[in-house]
Amino acid sequence: MTSSAALPLQRPAALPEPRLAGDLAIWFIVGIEMLTFGLMFIVFSVARLREPALFQAGQATLDLHLGAANTALLLTGSWAAVRGVLALRRDRMQAGVRWLWGAAALGVCFLVAKSLEYRAKMAAGHDLDSDTFWTLYYLLTGFHFLHVAAAVLFLAGVAWLAPRRGWAGGGDRTHVPETAAVFWHMVDLLWVVLFPLVYVLR
């Protein structure tokens, strides 16, 4: 019987080096945007503490069901973006592109729903200078709206260019799709904070 001590030692398989998804510049942008929105969230919270009755009256007119539907749209969009990037890493170009187009389409649905909400609020006489609540509501949600629009354009551009540039197969070849997904996830995360702060908390 062969002694176990005589068996050659096997080296453990080398683990892949951790790699930051996306471009480093996008993470600087994410940090700046999170800081900017964080300051706006603080301003909204302080203003609500100073004028609780005014903010309760304004929040009571907001449609929680529509806000929840918008949350579902963005979360599903994030899931689709993840599926798209994973498919591209596995060199499944057509599937990856379809998932990215799906994420962009969900973003468009969010923009349409939010535009209809803005239209209804303005028709009811609630505009940017109505009072403190509506000023901050339009500033917060409007700034986020612009970020969603930018994320939709980013994802759509990547979905269109991916098969033309060969952005599939993992490594550096999926660098750009990963960058687009990171930006989308930031937009999603901001709404996850914005929705309860503006729509739910009283």
C-alpha positions as CSV (number, residue, x, y, z in Angstrom):
1,M,0.0,0.0,0.0
2,T,1.3,3.4,-1.0
3,S,1.9,5.7,1.9
4,S,-0.2,8.9,1.8
5,A,3.0,10.8,2.6
6,A,4.4,9.6,-0.7
7,L,1.6,11.1,-2.8
8,P,2.5,14.3,-4.6
9,L,1.0,17.4,-3.3
10,Q,-1.4,19.1,-5.6
11,R,-1.4,22.9,-5.8
12,P,-4.8,24.4,-5.4
13,A,-6.2,25.9,-8.6
14,A,-5.3,29.6,-8.9
15,L,-8.3,31.8,-8.3
16,P,-9.0,34.4,-10.9
17,E,-7.9,37.9,-9.9
18,P,-10.8,40.1,-8.8
19,R,-11.7,42.6,-11.4
20,L,-13.8,45.8,-11.0
21,A,-16.8,45.5,-13.4
22,G,-16.9,48.4,-15.9
23,D,-14.7,51.3,-16.4
24,L,-13.0,53.0,-13.5
25,A,-14.4,56.4,-14.6
26,I,-18.0,55.2,-14.2
27,W,-17.3,54.4,-10.6
28,F,-16.1,58.0,-10.0
29,I,-19.3,59.2,-11.7
30,V,-21.4,56.8,-9.5
31,G,-19.7,58.2,-6.4
32,I,-20.3,61.8,-7.4
33,E,-24.0,61.1,-8.4
34,M,-24.6,59.3,-5.1
35,L,-23.2,62.2,-3.2
36,T,-25.3,64.7,-5.1
37,F,-28.5,62.7,-4.6
38,G,-27.6,62.1,-1.0
39,L,-27.4,65.8,-0.4
40,M,-30.8,66.3,-2.2
41,F,-32.3,63.6,0.0
42,I,-31.1,65.3,3.1
43,V,-32.5,68.7,1.9
44,F,-35.9,66.9,1.3
45,S,-35.9,65.3,4.7
46,V,-35.0,68.6,6.5
47,A,-37.7,70.5,4.6
48,R,-40.2,67.8,5.5
49,L,-39.3,68.2,9.2
50,R,-39.8,71.9,9.0
51,E,-43.2,71.8,7.1
52,P,-44.7,68.4,7.9
53,A,-48.3,69.3,7.1
54,L,-47.4,70.7,3.7
55,F,-45.4,67.6,2.8
56,Q,-48.1,65.3,4.0
57,A,-50.7,67.1,1.9
58,G,-48.4,66.9,-1.2
59,Q,-47.5,63.2,-0.6
60,A,-51.1,62.3,-0.2
61,T,-51.7,63.2,-3.8
62,L,-49.0,60.9,-5.1
63,D,-50.0,57.5,-6.6
64,L,-48.3,54.8,-4.6
65,H,-49.4,52.1,-7.0
66,L,-47.7,53.9,-9.9
67,G,-44.6,54.5,-7.9
68,A,-44.5,50.8,-7.0
69,A,-45.0,49.9,-10.7
70,N,-42.1,52.1,-11.6
71,T,-40.0,50.4,-9.0
72,A,-40.8,47.0,-10.5
73,L,-39.9,48.3,-13.9
74,L,-36.4,49.5,-12.8
75,L,-35.7,46.4,-10.7
76,T,-36.7,44.2,-13.6
77,G,-34.6,46.3,-15.9
78,S,-31.6,45.7,-13.6
79,W,-32.2,42.0,-13.8
80,A,-32.4,42.1,-17.6
81,A,-29.1,44.1,-17.7
82,V,-27.4,41.5,-15.5
83,R,-28.7,38.7,-17.7
84,G,-27.5,40.6,-20.8
85,V,-23.9,41.0,-19.4
86,L,-23.7,37.4,-18.3
87,A,-24.9,36.2,-21.7
88,L,-22.2,38.3,-23.4
89,R,-19.5,37.0,-21.1
90,R,-20.5,33.5,-22.1
91,D,-20.2,34.6,-25.8
92,R,-24.0,34.4,-26.4
93,M,-24.2,37.5,-28.4
94,Q,-27.9,37.3,-29.6
95,A,-29.2,36.5,-26.1
96,G,-27.1,39.3,-24.5
97,V,-28.3,41.8,-27.0
98,R,-31.9,40.8,-26.5
99,W,-31.6,41.2,-22.7
100,L,-30.0,44.6,-23.1
101,W,-32.7,45.8,-25.4
102,G,-35.2,44.5,-22.9
103,A,-33.6,46.5,-20.1
104,A,-33.7,49.6,-22.3
105,A,-37.4,49.0,-23.1
106,L,-38.3,48.8,-19.5
107,G,-36.5,52.1,-18.9
108,V,-38.6,53.6,-21.7
109,C,-41.7,52.3,-19.9
110,F,-40.6,54.0,-16.7
111,L,-40.0,57.3,-18.6
112,V,-43.5,57.1,-20.2
113,A,-45.2,56.4,-16.9
114,K,-43.3,59.2,-15.1
115,S,-44.2,61.6,-17.9
116,L,-47.9,60.8,-17.6
117,E,-47.6,61.4,-13.8
118,Y,-46.0,64.8,-14.4
119,R,-48.7,65.7,-16.9
120,A,-51.4,64.7,-14.4
121,K,-49.8,66.7,-11.5
122,M,-49.4,69.8,-13.6
123,A,-53.0,69.6,-14.9
124,A,-54.1,69.5,-11.3
125,G,-52.2,72.7,-10.6
126,H,-49.1,71.3,-9.0
127,D,-46.0,72.8,-10.7
128,L,-42.4,73.5,-9.8
129,D,-43.2,76.7,-7.9
130,S,-46.4,75.7,-6.2
131,D,-44.7,75.2,-2.8
132,T,-41.6,73.6,-1.2
133,F,-42.9,70.0,-1.5
134,W,-43.5,70.3,-5.3
135,T,-40.3,72.2,-5.9
136,L,-38.3,69.4,-4.3
137,Y,-40.5,66.7,-5.8
138,Y,-39.8,67.9,-9.4
139,L,-36.1,68.5,-8.7
140,L,-35.5,65.1,-7.2
141,T,-37.7,63.0,-9.6
142,G,-36.8,65.2,-12.6
143,F,-33.1,64.8,-12.0
144,H,-33.6,61.1,-11.7
145,F,-35.7,61.1,-14.8
146,L,-32.8,62.5,-16.8
147,H,-30.5,59.8,-15.4
148,V,-32.9,57.1,-16.5
149,A,-33.1,58.6,-20.0
150,A,-29.2,58.6,-20.1
151,A,-29.1,55.0,-18.9
152,V,-31.7,54.0,-21.6
153,L,-29.6,55.6,-24.3
154,F,-26.4,54.0,-22.9
155,L,-28.0,50.5,-22.9
156,A,-29.6,50.9,-26.3
157,G,-26.3,52.1,-27.8
158,V,-24.4,49.1,-26.3
159,A,-27.1,46.7,-27.5
160,W,-26.8,48.1,-31.1
161,L,-23.0,48.2,-31.1
162,A,-22.2,44.9,-29.4
163,P,-22.6,42.7,-32.4
164,R,-20.8,45.2,-34.6
165,R,-17.8,45.6,-32.2
166,G,-17.7,42.0,-31.0
167,W,-18.4,42.8,-27.4
168,A,-18.8,39.2,-26.2
169,G,-16.7,36.5,-24.7
170,G,-15.7,37.9,-21.4
171,G,-12.6,39.8,-20.3
172,D,-12.0,43.2,-21.9
173,R,-14.5,42.4,-24.6
174,T,-17.4,42.9,-22.3
175,H,-15.9,46.0,-20.7
176,V,-18.4,48.5,-22.3
177,P,-21.6,46.4,-21.6
178,E,-20.5,46.1,-17.9
179,T,-20.0,49.8,-17.7
180,A,-23.5,50.5,-19.0
181,A,-24.9,48.0,-16.5
182,V,-23.1,49.7,-13.6
183,F,-24.7,53.0,-14.6
184,W,-28.1,51.4,-14.8
185,H,-27.7,49.8,-11.4
186,M,-26.9,53.2,-10.0
187,V,-30.1,54.7,-11.4
188,D,-32.0,51.8,-10.0
189,L,-30.5,52.1,-6.6
190,L,-31.3,55.8,-6.5
191,W,-34.9,55.1,-7.2
192,V,-35.0,52.5,-4.5
193,V,-34.2,55.2,-2.0
194,L,-36.2,58.0,-3.7
195,F,-39.4,56.1,-3.9
196,P,-39.9,55.4,-0.2
197,L,-38.5,58.8,0.8
198,V,-40.8,60.9,-1.5
199,Y,-43.8,58.6,-1.9
200,V,-44.1,56.4,1.2
201,L,-42.6,57.9,4.3
202,R,-44.8,60.3,6.2
